[in-house]
Amino acid sequence: MTEGEGKIIMAMELLTQTTVIDECQQLAALLDKHTVAKGNGTHKTAISQMEFMREASPNTAICAVYQPILAIVVQGKKKALLGEESYFYGEGQYLVVSVDLPIHGFVVEATPDKPYLGFKLNLDPVQLCEIIAQTRPNIDKKEHSVRGLFISNASASLIDCALRLTRLLDTPQDISILAPMIIREIYYRLLMGEQGKAVRQIATSGSNMQRIAEVIKLIKTEYTKPMRVEDLARQASMSVSSFHHHFKKVTSMSPLQYQKQLRLLEARRLMLAEKSDAANAAYQVGYESPSHFSREYSRMFGAPPMKDVERLRLLIAGGRNADTY
């Protein structure tokens, strides 16, 4: 490469980065407009797959089972915990969750004057599958498993799609026709991007990730029952050792750890939403020992059950969104 060619490449990269920053700022202004009167939390929009998130202070914990999503940070910074792994991402970066995963998220940069703002789109594997069939009909179904959560820098074209989709909220008469077209373009941008391999596995029938995803659905349905890994491996058409390897590769945890997190999240919901006491919530989610439940709950949420729930109730009384904690 000549010196002149190097300068041209650097100039093009700088122009692309400038475009991404500019489009993020435009998207941040739109998200601020649509959420400022609603306060902190996750907010639904007139486009069913699209939601916005706003937080005015750091260290806000979001604990939930995330279904397949695309999440773009347009202002502020955030940290996600999956098992024992930490992921940091900020303005101009996106996160994709490709299978149902219990994730702890924390806003790490936000102020009342410059709140954390996030764009979220729920992903539809069926629509992804249709695009994959057109763009890569001969995809190898035996690709190695990849983590079910990843972070990348957003391209200008991807943020432009998010901008155009958000602007449709100002012309609701256009949503039914144009929104599906823009969402389809977003899927295409993801599939053609640097994480295209991981995105493809969300919707590739017979892939290792798809088989693990089917087992995850089974665990979610029967999380209160005793679980035999041998049965799960058989469901995935894998040997026990192969199943363990692929499950941990995708989720960053063992099947038993995954089940435990589901149980604790549901127990928290029961105590918060249905005013169940700790012992009853523990029993309903499959724990036989209240003391064992309390220890594991404290380890996961940082406080004993009722103390944690009391803290959440105070947050909700202050206007927080209960669905995000």
C-alpha positions as CSV (number, residue, x, y, z in Angstrom):
1,M,0.0,0.0,0.0
2,T,1.4,3.4,-0.9
3,E,1.4,6.4,1.4
4,G,-1.3,8.0,-0.7
5,E,-3.6,5.0,-0.5
6,G,-3.1,4.8,3.3
7,K,-4.1,8.5,3.6
8,I,-7.3,7.8,1.5
9,I,-8.2,4.9,3.7
10,M,-7.7,6.9,6.9
11,A,-9.8,9.8,5.5
12,M,-12.6,7.4,4.6
13,E,-12.5,5.8,8.1
14,L,-12.7,9.2,9.7
15,L,-15.6,10.2,7.5
16,T,-17.5,7.0,8.4
17,Q,-16.8,7.6,12.1
18,T,-18.0,11.2,11.9
19,T,-21.2,10.0,10.1
20,V,-21.9,7.4,12.9
21,I,-21.4,10.1,15.6
22,D,-23.7,12.5,13.8
23,E,-26.4,9.9,13.2
24,C,-26.2,8.8,16.9
25,Q,-26.8,12.4,18.0
26,Q,-29.8,12.6,15.7
27,L,-31.2,9.4,17.1
28,A,-30.5,10.5,20.6
29,A,-32.5,13.7,20.0
30,L,-35.5,11.6,18.8
31,L,-35.3,9.1,21.6
32,D,-35.1,12.0,24.1
33,K,-38.2,13.6,22.6
34,H,-40.2,10.4,22.8
35,T,-39.2,9.4,26.4
36,V,-38.6,12.7,28.3
37,A,-42.2,12.9,29.5
38,K,-42.3,9.2,30.4
39,G,-39.3,9.1,32.7
40,N,-36.9,6.3,33.4
41,G,-37.4,2.7,32.2
42,T,-38.2,0.8,29.0
43,H,-41.0,2.3,26.9
44,K,-43.0,0.6,24.2
45,T,-43.7,2.4,20.9
46,A,-46.4,2.3,18.2
47,I,-44.1,-0.1,16.3
48,S,-44.6,-3.3,18.2
49,Q,-41.0,-4.7,17.8
50,M,-39.3,-1.4,18.8
51,E,-38.8,0.0,22.4
52,F,-36.7,2.8,23.9
53,M,-34.8,2.9,27.1
54,R,-34.0,5.9,29.2
55,E,-32.1,6.2,32.5
56,A,-31.0,9.4,34.2
57,S,-28.6,7.9,36.7
58,P,-25.8,5.2,36.7
59,N,-25.8,1.9,38.5
60,T,-29.4,1.1,37.6
61,A,-29.6,-2.7,37.6
62,I,-31.7,-4.4,34.9
63,C,-32.1,-8.1,35.6
64,A,-34.2,-10.1,33.1
65,V,-34.3,-13.0,30.7
66,Y,-33.6,-11.3,27.4
67,Q,-35.2,-12.8,24.2
68,P,-33.5,-12.2,20.8
69,I,-32.9,-8.5,20.5
70,L,-30.8,-5.8,18.8
71,A,-30.0,-3.0,21.2
72,I,-28.1,0.1,20.1
73,V,-26.6,2.6,22.6
74,V,-27.2,6.1,21.3
75,Q,-26.1,8.0,24.4
76,G,-24.3,6.9,27.6
77,K,-22.7,3.6,28.5
78,K,-23.8,0.2,29.8
79,K,-22.4,-3.0,31.2
80,A,-24.0,-6.5,30.7
81,L,-23.2,-9.5,32.9
82,L,-23.7,-13.0,31.4
83,G,-22.7,-15.7,33.8
84,E,-19.2,-14.5,35.0
85,E,-18.5,-12.5,31.8
86,S,-18.7,-8.7,31.6
87,Y,-19.5,-6.7,28.4
88,F,-19.1,-3.0,28.2
89,Y,-20.6,-1.0,25.3
90,G,-21.4,2.7,24.7
91,E,-22.5,5.2,22.1
92,G,-22.4,3.9,18.6
93,Q,-22.2,0.3,19.6
94,Y,-24.8,-2.4,19.5
95,L,-25.6,-5.6,21.4
96,V,-27.3,-8.6,19.9
97,V,-28.8,-11.4,22.1
98,S,-29.5,-14.4,19.9
99,V,-31.1,-16.9,22.4
100,D,-33.1,-16.4,25.6
101,L,-30.5,-15.4,28.2
102,P,-30.7,-14.3,31.8
103,I,-28.7,-11.0,31.8
104,H,-27.8,-8.4,34.4
105,G,-27.4,-5.0,32.9
106,F,-26.1,-1.8,34.5
107,V,-26.1,1.7,33.2
108,V,-22.7,3.0,33.9
109,E,-22.8,6.5,32.4
110,A,-25.9,8.8,32.6
111,T,-26.9,12.1,34.1
112,P,-30.2,14.0,34.3
113,D,-29.0,16.4,31.7
114,K,-27.5,13.6,29.5
115,P,-29.4,10.4,30.2
116,Y,-28.6,7.0,28.9
117,L,-30.7,6.4,25.8
118,G,-31.1,3.0,24.0
119,F,-32.9,1.8,20.9
120,K,-34.1,-1.8,21.1
121,L,-35.6,-4.0,18.4
122,N,-37.0,-7.5,19.1
123,L,-35.7,-10.0,16.5
124,D,-37.9,-12.4,14.7
125,P,-36.1,-15.6,13.7
126,V,-38.7,-16.4,11.0
127,Q,-38.0,-13.1,9.2
128,L,-34.3,-13.7,9.6
129,C,-34.6,-17.1,8.1
130,E,-36.3,-15.7,5.0
131,I,-33.5,-13.3,4.4
132,I,-30.8,-16.0,5.0
133,A,-32.5,-18.2,2.4
134,Q,-32.1,-15.4,-0.1
135,T,-28.6,-14.3,0.8
136,R,-26.9,-17.5,1.8
137,P,-29.1,-20.5,0.7
138,N,-26.2,-23.0,1.1
139,I,-25.2,-22.1,4.7
140,D,-23.2,-24.7,6.6
141,K,-25.5,-25.8,9.5
142,K,-22.5,-27.3,11.3
143,E,-20.8,-24.0,12.1
144,H,-19.2,-24.0,15.5
145,S,-21.4,-22.6,18.3
146,V,-20.9,-19.0,19.2
147,R,-21.8,-16.9,22.2
148,G,-25.4,-16.0,22.4
149,L,-24.5,-12.4,23.2
150,F,-22.1,-10.1,21.3
151,I,-21.2,-6.5,20.9
152,S,-20.0,-4.6,17.8
153,N,-19.5,-1.1,16.5
154,A,-22.6,0.0,14.6
155,S,-22.2,1.0,10.9
156,A,-23.6,4.2,9.6
157,S,-26.1,2.2,7.5
158,L,-27.5,0.3,10.6
159,I,-28.0,3.5,12.6
160,D,-29.6,5.1,9.6
161,C,-32.1,2.3,9.6
162,A,-32.9,2.9,13.3
163,L,-33.2,6.6,12.5
164,R,-35.7,6.1,9.7
165,L,-37.7,3.6,11.8
166,T,-37.9,6.0,14.7
167,R,-39.0,8.9,12.5
168,L,-42.0,6.9,11.5
169,L,-43.5,7.5,15.0
170,D,-44.1,11.1,13.7
171,T,-46.1,9.8,10.7
172,P,-48.2,6.9,12.2
173,Q,-50.1,6.5,9.0
174,D,-46.9,5.2,7.3
175,I,-46.0,2.6,10.0
176,S,-47.9,-0.4,8.6
177,I,-46.3,-0.1,5.2
178,L,-42.8,1.2,5.8
179,A,-41.9,-0.2,9.2
180,P,-41.7,-3.9,8.0
181,M,-39.5,-2.8,5.1
182,I,-37.0,-0.9,7.4
183,I,-37.0,-3.8,9.9
184,R,-36.2,-6.2,7.1
185,E,-33.3,-3.9,6.0
186,I,-32.0,-3.9,9.6
187,Y,-31.9,-7.7,9.5
188,Y,-30.0,-7.5,6.3
189,R,-27.5,-5.1,7.7
190,L,-26.9,-7.4,10.7
191,L,-26.5,-10.4,8.5
192,M,-24.0,-8.6,6.3
193,G,-22.1,-7.1,9.2
194,E,-19.0,-8.3,11.1
195,Q,-21.2,-10.5,13.4
196,G,-23.2,-12.0,10.5
197,K,-22.1,-15.5,11.4
198,A,-23.6,-15.3,14.9
199,V,-26.8,-13.6,13.6
200,R,-27.3,-16.4,11.0
201,Q,-27.2,-19.0,13.7
202,I,-30.3,-17.5,15.4
203,A,-32.5,-18.7,12.5
204,T,-30.6,-21.6,10.9
205,S,-32.6,-24.7,11.5
206,G,-30.4,-27.6,12.6
207,S,-27.4,-25.3,13.7
208,N,-25.9,-26.0,17.1
209,M,-27.2,-22.7,18.4
210,Q,-30.7,-23.5,17.1
211,R,-30.6,-26.9,18.9
212,I,-29.4,-25.2,22.1
213,A,-32.1,-22.6,21.7
214,E,-34.8,-25.3,21.6
215,V,-33.4,-26.9,24.8
216,I,-33.4,-23.4,26.5
217,K,-37.1,-23.1,25.6
218,L,-37.7,-26.5,27.3
219,I,-35.8,-25.4,30.5
220,K,-37.8,-22.2,30.6
221,T,-41.1,-24.1,30.4
222,E,-40.1,-26.6,33.1
223,Y,-37.7,-24.7,35.2
224,T,-39.4,-25.6,38.5
225,K,-38.8,-29.4,37.9
226,P,-35.7,-31.4,38.6
227,M,-33.5,-31.5,35.5
228,R,-31.4,-34.3,34.1
229,V,-28.7,-33.2,31.7
230,E,-28.9,-36.5,29.9
231,D,-32.5,-35.8,28.9
232,L,-31.5,-32.3,27.7
233,A,-28.6,-33.7,25.6
234,R,-31.0,-36.3,24.0
235,Q,-33.4,-33.4,23.2
236,A,-30.6,-31.6,21.4
237,S,-29.4,-34.8,19.6
238,M,-26.0,-34.5,21.2
239,S,-23.8,-36.5,23.5
240,V,-23.7,-35.3,27.1
241,S,-20.2,-33.9,26.7
242,S,-20.9,-32.2,23.4
243,F,-24.2,-30.7,24.8
244,H,-22.3,-29.3,27.9
245,H,-19.7,-27.8,25.6
246,H,-22.2,-26.1,23.2
247,F,-24.6,-25.0,26.0
248,K,-21.8,-23.2,27.8
249,K,-20.4,-21.8,24.6
250,V,-23.7,-20.2,23.8
251,T,-24.9,-19.2,27.3
252,S,-21.6,-18.8,29.3
253,M,-23.1,-21.1,32.0
254,S,-24.0,-24.7,32.6
255,P,-27.7,-25.9,32.2
256,L,-28.0,-26.1,36.0
257,Q,-26.8,-22.5,36.4
258,Y,-29.2,-21.4,33.7
259,Q,-32.1,-23.0,35.5
260,K,-31.1,-21.5,38.8
261,Q,-31.1,-18.0,37.4
262,L,-34.5,-18.5,35.9
263,R,-35.8,-19.7,39.2
264,L,-34.4,-16.7,41.1
265,L,-35.7,-14.2,38.6
266,E,-39.2,-15.7,38.8
267,A,-39.1,-15.8,42.6
268,R,-38.2,-12.1,42.6
269,R,-41.2,-11.4,40.3
270,L,-43.5,-13.4,42.5
271,M,-42.5,-11.4,45.6
272,L,-42.6,-8.1,43.8
273,A,-45.7,-8.4,41.7
274,E,-47.8,-10.9,43.6
275,K,-46.6,-10.0,47.1
276,S,-45.6,-13.5,47.9
277,D,-43.3,-14.1,50.9
278,A,-39.8,-15.5,50.4
279,A,-40.6,-19.0,51.6
280,N,-43.7,-19.3,49.4
281,A,-41.8,-17.9,46.4
282,A,-38.9,-20.3,47.0
283,Y,-41.4,-23.3,47.0
284,Q,-43.2,-22.1,43.9
285,V,-40.0,-22.0,41.8
286,G,-38.7,-25.4,43.0
287,Y,-36.6,-24.8,46.1
288,E,-37.1,-27.2,49.0
289,S,-34.9,-25.3,51.5
290,P,-35.8,-21.6,52.2
291,S,-32.3,-21.0,53.6
292,H,-30.7,-22.4,50.5
293,F,-33.0,-20.2,48.4
294,S,-32.0,-17.1,50.5
295,R,-28.3,-17.8,50.1
296,E,-28.5,-18.1,46.3
297,Y,-30.8,-15.2,46.0
298,S,-28.4,-12.9,48.0
299,R,-25.5,-14.1,45.8
300,M,-27.4,-13.2,42.6
301,F,-29.1,-9.9,43.6
302,G,-26.7,-8.7,46.3
303,A,-29.3,-8.6,49.2
304,P,-31.6,-11.1,51.0
305,P,-35.0,-11.6,49.3
306,M,-37.3,-9.3,51.2
307,K,-34.7,-6.6,51.6
308,D,-34.1,-6.6,47.8
309,V,-37.8,-6.5,47.1
310,E,-38.4,-3.6,49.5
311,R,-35.6,-1.7,47.7
312,L,-37.4,-2.4,44.4
313,R,-40.7,-1.2,45.7
314,L,-39.2,2.1,46.7
315,L,-37.7,2.5,43.2
316,I,-41.1,1.8,41.7
317,A,-42.8,4.3,44.0
318,G,-40.3,6.8,42.7
319,G,-41.5,6.2,39.1
320,R,-39.2,3.3,37.9
321,N,-40.4,0.7,35.5
322,A,-40.9,-2.6,37.4
323,D,-40.4,-4.7,34.3
324,T,-36.7,-3.8,34.0
325,Y,-35.4,-4.8,37.5
